[in-house]
Amino acid sequence: HVLVQRVTGEQDGRVKAELQILDEGACAGKKLFASYTLTLPAGKRLFKEFLAAIGVQPDGNRLPVAQCRNKVLDVTVKHNARDGKVYANVVEHRACPS
């Protein structure tokens, strides 16, 4: 599980989310950062999936930032290595089972 700590809308049409890992293990408490480029179909799809997973409905063209905070969801990450660093990219969002 991850906790949504912050969501921001950027001037360039991207939305950024800061998530904290809640599960136990080596990654417990670490942060994940997700970026959604709303001008691209894949970015729109992932952001809609993110909102659906946390149960937030968009309000027209307004980004529902305050409604996104402190929500818990499950994510799938894909690890990529680049420039000698390992990155974890969020590739799927799911609602947490009740």
N, C-alpha and C positions, 0 to 999 in steps of 0.2 A: 504494500500500500504506500501511497505518497500523499502528502498534504500540500495543497496549493497555498503558497505563502504570498505570492504577489503576481499580478497580471498587469501588463502595461501595453498601451497602444503606442506605436512609434510613428513618426512623421512619414516614413517611407512605405506605410501600408502593412508593416509586420506587427504581429502581436507576440510579446514575449511573456513566458510564464516561468516562475521560479517555484520549484517543487522540493519538498524535503522527504527523504526516504524514511518511512516509519518502521519497516520490517526489521527484524533482528538480523545480525550477521555483520560481515565486514563492511558493508555499505550503510549500516544504520546511522541515521542522522545526517548523512551527506546530502548535498544538493544536486538536483538535476535542473537543467535549464532547457526549455523548449521554445522554439521560435516557429511561428506560423506566418508564411508569406501569403497574405490574403489576395494578392493579385494573381496567384497561381492556383490552378485547380487542386493540386495535391495539398497545398497549404490551407485552402478553404475546407477541403474534406476533413483534414486532421483537426482543424479548429472546431468544426461542427461536431466531430466525434468527441473532442475534449469537453465541449459544453454539454453534450448529451450525457456523458459519463458522470458529470457532477450535478446534473439536473438543473441547469441554468438555461433559460430561454432568452435569446437575444431580443433587445428592445429596439426594433428598427435598425438603424445604422449605428446606434450607440453601443459601445462596448460595455457590457455589464461587469465592470471591474470589481466593484464592491461585493457583488453577489458571488464572485468566484473564490474569494479568499476563504480559507479555513475549510474547504471541501476536501474530502478524501476520495481517491480513486485508485484503480489498479492500472499499471502501464506495462508495456513490453518495450524493452530497449534493445538496440542493436549496437554492438561495439565496433568501432572503426579506429584504425591506427593511421595517424598522419603526422608527419614532422616529429617523429619520435614520441608522440603522445597518444594516449588512448582516449577516445571520446565515446560517450554513451548517448545515442540518439533515440529519442522517444519515437516509436513507430506505430504504436497502437494504444488506445485509451479504452478502459472499460469501467463500468460502474462496479463498486464493491458489492459483493454479495451481502445481503442483509443478515 
